[in-house]
Amino acid sequence: MAFDATLEMVNGIAKITLTGELDASVANTFREKIEEASNQQAKRLVLLMDGLEYMASAGLRALVFAKQKMGSGIDIFIVGAQPEVVEPIQQTGFHYSVIMLDTYDAAQIENL
């Protein structure tokens, strides 16, 4: 499945929906969406990953980039990630730097 990343800004919350396979050939597309969210001064970054089937190490590097680009005061939520995507995030310990949710929890995410 081809990779796609779409950004939606709602009340200061950047929601990036990721679908397909995130590897080195498309990681720059994801990084561009992160930069766009940062430029719009998002207060939260929500990565909707239920449609993401695979994430290579380049995808992990893009997640690290997101944390650096958004800054330490911005929470990053990873929502609905498949087990094949969660595993490398946990293996690297990056799950300690983000908030992992099985489903979108408006009470937790939108409580600015």
N, C-alpha and C positions, 0 to 999 in steps of 0.2 A: 504494500500500500504506500502511496506517495505521501510524503511529509507535508503537513500544513500547520501554520501557526497564525492565529488571528488574535488581535488585541481589541479589547473593549474596555473603555474607561467609564465607570459608573460611580459617582459621588466620591471621587478620589481613590477608588479601588481599581487597580489594573488587573484585568482578567485576561490571561493568555490561554487560549484553548489549543492544545497540541494533539495532533492526530498523525497516525502513520508510524514511520520509523525515523528516529532521530540519530543520524550518524554524521560523520565528518563532512559529507557532501552537502548537508543542509543545516549544519549547526549555526552558520552565519545568519541564516534567516531568523532563527530563534534569538540570537544575540541582538539583531536589529530590533526585534519586538521589545526586548528588555531595555534597550537604549531609548526607544520611543516612550516606554512607560516611565522611565527615569526622567526623561526630558519634560514629561507632563506632570512631574512631581507627585507621583502616586504615593499615597499614604500606606498602602498595602499592595502586595503582589500575590495574585492567586494564579497558580498554574493548574489548569484543569487538564488532567492527564488520562482520563478514562478511555480515550481513544488512541492513546500512545501505545503501540504494540512492542516497541523495542527502543532501547537507548544505549548507544555505544559510549565509549569513554569521552568522545567529543561532546556528547550531551551532558555528561557530568561536569566537564570543564565549563560548559555554558551555564550550568547551575551555580558553580562557584563564581563565575563572572557576574551572575545576577545578584548574588549576595554582596559582592564587592561594589557593584555599580549602584545598587539601591541604598547601601549604607547600613550600618549596624542598627539604626533606629527603625528600620522598616521590616515588618514581619513578612516572611514569605511562606505561603501555604501551598502545599502539594496535595491536590485533591484527586481521589479516585485512581491512583496509580496501580497498574497491573503488577502482579508478583514479579514478573520479569524485569520491570522497571524499578520496583522497590528494592530488589536484592542488591544491585550495585550501589544504590544510594546508602543502604545500610552497611554494606561491606566496607565502604570508604569512611563511614562515620558521619557522612554529611547530614543524616537525618537528625543529628543533634543541632544543626544550624537552621533547620526549617521546622515548620509545623505540618505534620503529616495527618491528613484526614481521609477517611474512607469515602465520605460524601460531603457535599457542600453544606456547611453549617452556618447559616446566615447570622445566627446569634453570636457566634464566635468571630466570624470574619468581618462582619459589617459593623461591629460595635466599636466605632472609632471614638 
